[in-house]
Amino acid sequence: MSVVHQLSPGWLLDHLSFINKINYRVHQPQEPCCRKNESTSVGFDSPRMDSKSSFGSSATFVVCDSTTKPGNKDGGNCGMFTQKYAFRSELFHVTKPYITAAVHGEGQQRSEREDAANGVKKETATSITGKRWNSGPCTCEAGTGTTELNPEAQKLDIFETFPAINRKKRKKCVVFNQGELDAMEYHTKIREQILDGSLRLIQEGLKSGFLYQLFEKQDQRSEPTSLPPDACSLPGLCELAKRSQALGEVELPTLRLREEDLSVAEQDLLSRVVENDSSFSKMITLMGQKYLLPPKSSFLLSDISCMQPLLNCRKTFDAIVIDPPWQNKSVKRSNRYSYLSPLQIQQVPIPQLAAPDCLVVTWVTNRQKHLRFVKDELYPSWSVAALAEWHWVKITKTGEFVFPLDSPHKKPYEGLILGRVQEKNTLPLRSTDAEVPPIPDHKLIVSVPCAVHSHKPPLAEVLKDYIKPGGECLELFARNLQPGWTSWGNEVLKFQHMDYFVALESGC
């Protein structure tokens, strides 16, 4: 279970627990037979773990046999063994905010000192008393240090110091663009809901011990977290698959991995939906990199131009979660992933993938432009009615926001827009025994985020009451897999890479 506490404001989730309760147990052939009291490395598609792991943690273990084959004269058993894996817990060990209010203050003081050294005199507009806001052009009287404010400015309580720079009796005022003004207004509207609801869930987490006060664990030093390198270019692999598919022009059927399947050819994993029907995890190799597939999961590794294999399954879904690669300045600067334009996102074939009354959930950034696009353009184009807006609030293990709530740049929350596919007919879409409750508005999902960028928290448990029992679920633009779900994207196996997992010592 990922839900630690559920209160009226929403849910406190344990993302790490959700991952590690997945049955990441892999049946693997043993190489060769074990010898008495001899430690050996795992064979066949198993990473070699030694005391100098690239992640800095020890993971040596003795291979044991879990079959009933007779032993050999050396005391070892030949056959199969079962190895269990766990997601690296240090990637969720977030004990301190990424940026604190104190850091903001120090940065501001440093900037003032630097300006003073450069002969630039900063004055704070006396009529604002240290607060910053502008909802339109502002006027400054030369030599007075006063500023006239739009009356709407008085309604907000989140501001920064507003510097009025005096150079040769000229006053320069910072004017916010419309997007920044919209973001401020939106933040003001939801601020109390975020603050009050998060506080209640955090207090419950502190009482139960899931969260803790920093002084309670002073003996645990927070070491810098090293992240696995992007050794395999999954988007590049998608390009390779497209070229291969173009040469063959063959519609490949779904590849179903059975319990007894211990290996699969690399080319068989491309340009088709892959299902792990086994009750165990499977380990696959792509371009020399190893990935873990959870049991009862399926995926299609492709980009938006090659979704046809998913449509060819002739399957419709009762819940679709979408995490689009939104365009923003941060993504452009970091070149972290390729983004799509709103028009490209609109081309995702939701009408063909959605079952009647399908629940559609879309992750959005805090840009009001994106939020309005989803509500006013994207959902209507898919015949989806927007019904509710939720927020994912990111906190540390000590119950602090990862960014100051009133930070003008980074907010400690992201949004989700929930809606349902609307049918043109007026007939009831469900029988009375399959009715689901209406979707509540303004719910919070509070959790400690993964240190890896864009690893969203699991929604399976918080959405289950709003999906018919046994409903089919799909995640689009996914970067990881989960049991019972179909996942699609050009990085769909990103967080299934073996570098994110550690082999447990109890390998039998």
HELIX and SHEET records of a PDB file:
HELIX    1   1 HIS A   15  ASN A   20  1                                   6    
HELIX    2   2 SER A   89  PHE A   92  5                                   4    
HELIX    3   3 ALA A  101  ALA A  117  1                                  17    
HELIX    4   4 PRO A  151  LYS A  155  5                                   5    
HELIX    5   5 GLN A  178  SER A  208  1                                  31    
HELIX    6   6 LEU A  214  LYS A  217  5                                   4    
HELIX    7   7 LEU A  234  GLY A  248  1                                  15    
HELIX    8   8 GLU A  266  LEU A  269  5                                   4    
HELIX    9   9 ILE A  304  CYS A  306  5                                   3    
HELIX   10  10 GLN A  308  ASN A  312  1                                   5    
HELIX   11  11 LYS A  329  SER A  334  1                                   6    
HELIX   12  12 PRO A  342  GLN A  346  1                                   5    
HELIX   13  13 ILE A  350  LEU A  353  1                                   4    
HELIX   14  14 GLN A  368  PHE A  373  1                                   6    
HELIX   15  15 VAL A  374  LEU A  378  3                                   5    
HELIX   16  16 TYR A  379  SER A  381  1                                   3    
HELIX   17  17 THR A  432  ALA A  434  5                                   3    
HELIX   18  18 ALA A  460  LEU A  463  1                                   4    
HELIX   19  19 LYS A  464  TYR A  466  5                                   3    
HELIX   20  20 LYS A  494  GLN A  496  5                                   3    
HELIX   21  21 MET A  498  TYR A  500  5                                   3    
SHEET    1   A12 VAL A   3  LEU A   7  0                                        
SHEET    2   A12 GLY A  10  LEU A  13 -1                                        
SHEET    3   A12 LEU A 444  SER A 447  1                                        
SHEET    4   A12 VAL A 384  LYS A 394  1                                        
SHEET    5   A12 TYR A 413  VAL A 421 -1                                        
SHEET    6   A12 ALA A 354  VAL A 364 -1                                        
SHEET    7   A12 PHE A 317  ILE A 322  1                                        
SHEET    8   A12 CYS A 473  LEU A 476  1                                        
SHEET    9   A12 TRP A 485  GLY A 489  1                                        
SHEET   10   A12 SER A 297  LEU A 301  1                                        
SHEET   11   A12 VAL A 274  ASN A 276 -1                                        
SHEET   12   A12 LEU A 255  LEU A 257  1                                        
SHEET    1   B 3 ARG A  25  PRO A  29  0                                        
SHEET    2   B 3 MET A  80  PHE A  87 -1                                        
SHEET    3   B 3 PHE A 501  ALA A 503 -1                                        
SHEET    1   C 3 LYS A 122  THR A 124  0                                        
SHEET    2   C 3 PRO A 163  ARG A 167 -1                                        
SHEET    3   C 3 ARG A 170  LYS A 172 -1                                        
SHEET    1   D 2 THR A 139  CYS A 140  0                                        
SHEET    2   D 2 THR A 147  GLU A 148 -1                                        
SHEET    1   E 2 LYS A 282  LEU A 286  0                                        
SHEET    2   E 2 GLN A 289  LEU A 293 -1                                        
END                                                                             
